[in-house]
Amino acid sequence: MDLQSVNLRAVIFDVYGTLLEVGPSPADAAARWEKLWRDALQSPPRLSLEQFSAACDAVIVREHLTAQARGIEHPEVYWPDVVREALPETGRLPAAARDDFLFAQSQLWHTVRLMPAVGETLRTLQAASVLIGIASNAQPYTIRELRVALAESGLAMNLFEPALCFWSFEHGFSKPDPHVFRLLSARLAARGITPGETLMVGDRLDNDLEPARACGWQTWLLGKSLSGSGAGHWQQLRQWLETGVLCEPE
């Protein structure tokens, strides 16, 4: 497949709302929380799921205010530390068990699955030797969520170029901070790829497209009608990548 018509050598994807469809929490989240606590911590729960959420929110607010006072406009927390403060009991778990607890806990707040047509699109890009990266406001459990969802479609995380993956929890700041896109632009430049040869795919103008455009990237807004260039659903994105032509779905 030839992507010269769309002038692409790299595509950077958002995760939530883009690669992963996000659904509501499970109906039995409270019961699952109680079981998770008893199984992992070997004691009756001293906090309900709602109380745990409130305790975590308080830590996040404090950490955000502290970071903003230091000049970080769009701060990011490190979720394992937030949970460890809100729920000190997790500190005594072995690392692997703690990771499992954090992942299981995250699944009580939302459900995720791979967006339709993501698999075909990623395979199309890989076959065309286009570099694939990620720019995501994320936590460690995000990577595991994505890995599991990809595996269900026969795909793996090695589709993504590690140096072109921005996970906000690793940096302490998040989109739409322009440093996210400056950082990725510098790493792309080191590979001889210009901003004009880079596409950002996301579902939010404020977090994804506007800061990417400010760096000179091409952009694609998911989930909108094709009233203008660079917008549409996954099937239209794949068609555009393959043909360079935007078409409204019938």
N, C-alpha and C positions, 0 to 999 in steps of 0.2 A: 504494500500500500504506500502511496506517495502522499506525503503531507505538505508538499511544497506550496500547494494552493492556499493553505492557511498559515504558512510560514511558522511552523512550530518545531522546536527541538526539546522543549521541556513543558510539562504540565504539573502544576501544583494544586492539590486538592485540599479543601476543608474536609473535616470528618463528620461532625454531627450536623444532620440536615442535608448532607451532601453525599458522602460515601455511605453513611449509616442513617437509616430512617429511625427516628426516635419516637417511641410510643409511651403511653402512660405507665405508671407503676403497676405491678400486679395487684389484683383485687385482694389477695391474701398477704399483702406485704407485711402487715403487723404480725401475723402468725409466723411468717417466715423469719422475721427479725427475732422473735422469741426463740425459735428453734436454732437459728444461727448462733445466738448468744449462748444458749445452753450447750450446744455441740462444741463450739470453739473455746468458750471461756469456762465451761464446766461449773456454771453457777446460775441461779435464777437472775433474770434481767433486772437491773436496778434502774434502767432508763427505758422508757418506751421509744419506739422509732421516732415519734414526734419530738420527744425530749432530746434524743440524741441529735436530731437535725437542728434543733434550736441551739444546743451547745456548740455544734460545729459552726453554725452561722455566726455566733458571737466571736469565735476565734477568727473567722475569716474577716469580719468587719474590722476587728482590731488590727490584724495584719495588713489589710488594705490601707487603713488610715496611716499606719506607721510607714509603709512603703511610699504612699503619696506625699507624706511630709518630707521624705528624702528625695522627692522629685521624680518618682516613678508614677507616671500618669495612669498607666493601665497595668496594675500589679497582678501577679498570679501567686497563689499559695501552692504549697506542696501538701497534697491531700493526706498522705500517711502521717505527717507531723500534726495536721489538724485533728485527725482521728485519735492520735496518741495523746494529745492534750485533752480532748473531750472525753476520751475513754481510755484512761491509763492502763486498764486491764490488758489492752492489746500489746502493751510493751513487753509483757512476759512471754508472748508467743514466739516460737521460732520464726525466722524470716519467711520461709515458704508458707507456713500456716497463717502468718499475718497477711501475706499477699492474697491468699485464698479468702480470708475474712474480708479484706477490703474489696475484692472483686465481687464476692457474694453480696456484700452490703450495697455496692453500687447498683446491682440489679434490682434492688428493692425500690429505687427511686425512678427508674425508667426501664423500658425494654428497647432493644435495638435489633435491627436486622439490616443486611446489605440492601441498598436501594436496587430496584429492578434495573437491569441493563448495565449495572456497574461492572460486572464481570466481563461482559463482552467488550465494553469500552476499554478497560484496562488491558485486556488481551490485544486489542487493536493497537493501542499505543506501544505495548511491548514489542509487537511484531514489526512496528515501524521504527524501532530503536529510539523512541522518544523517552527521555529521562522523566521519571515520575517521582514527585515528592509530595509532601504534606505540610500544610500550615494550619495548626489546630490549637485552639484553646483546650487543653487536655490535661489529664492526670494519668498516672501509671496504668490505672484500670482501662483507660481508653485504648491503649495499645493492645491489651488482651482482648477487649471487646472486638476490636477490628480484626485481630488475628483469628478469633473464633468465627466471625462472620465470613471472612474470606475463605477459610477452610471449608465451610459448608458449600462453597461454590468451586472448590478445587483449586483455590488460589492461596498464595502465601505472602508474607510480609516482604519477602525478598524482591517483590515487584518494585518496591520503593527504594530509591537511592538514599542511604542513611544520612549523608551529608546534606541532602535537600529536604530533610524532614525537621520541621520546627514543632516541637512539643512544648507548650508554654510552661509546663511545670519544671522543665529542665533549665529555664532561663530566668524565672522570677518576674517576667512581664508577658503581656498577652496582646493579641490583636484587639483593636486596630492600631496599636503602637507602630509607627512607621519603621522602627528598628527591626521589626519582624521581616519586613519586605526588603529593607536595606541589607540585612544579613544574608537572606536567600539570594538577593541579586549579586552580592559579592561572591558567593559560592558558585553561582551560575557563571559569572564572568571568569572565574578561575578555570572553568571548563570550556571557555570560548563561546558561551551562550549569551546573547544580548537580551535586554528586557523585551524588545519587540518580538523575540522568538520564544517568549515564555507566556503561558496561559494560566491564569488563576481561575479555578472553578469553585464557586461557593454559592450559598443560598442567602447571603446577606450583603446588601450594598455597603453598610457602614463598616462591618468587620472584615470583609473579604475584597470586594471589588474596588471601592474608592481608594483605599491605601495601595492596592496593587496598581491601579491606574496611575496614581501619583508617582510610581516608580517606572512608568512606561510600559507596563505589562499589558498584554491582551487579557480580556476578562470574559467570563461566561456566568450569567446569573441563572441558577437553576430554579425551576418552578414558576417561571413567568411566561406570559404569552410572547410570541415572537413579533412584537410591534417594532423592534429595532434590532440592530446587530448584536450578537452575543447574548442571547437569552433563550431559554427554553428548557425542556425536560431532557432526561438522559438519552432517550431515543433520538431526539433532534441533535443533541451534542455529538453523538456517534455519527449521525448522518453528515453533519457539518465537517467533522474530522476526516471522513472518508471522501467527501465530494467538494467541500468548500462552499456548499450551497445551503442556505437556510430555507426551510420549508415549514409552513404551518401544518400541524397534524390534521388529517382529514376527519 
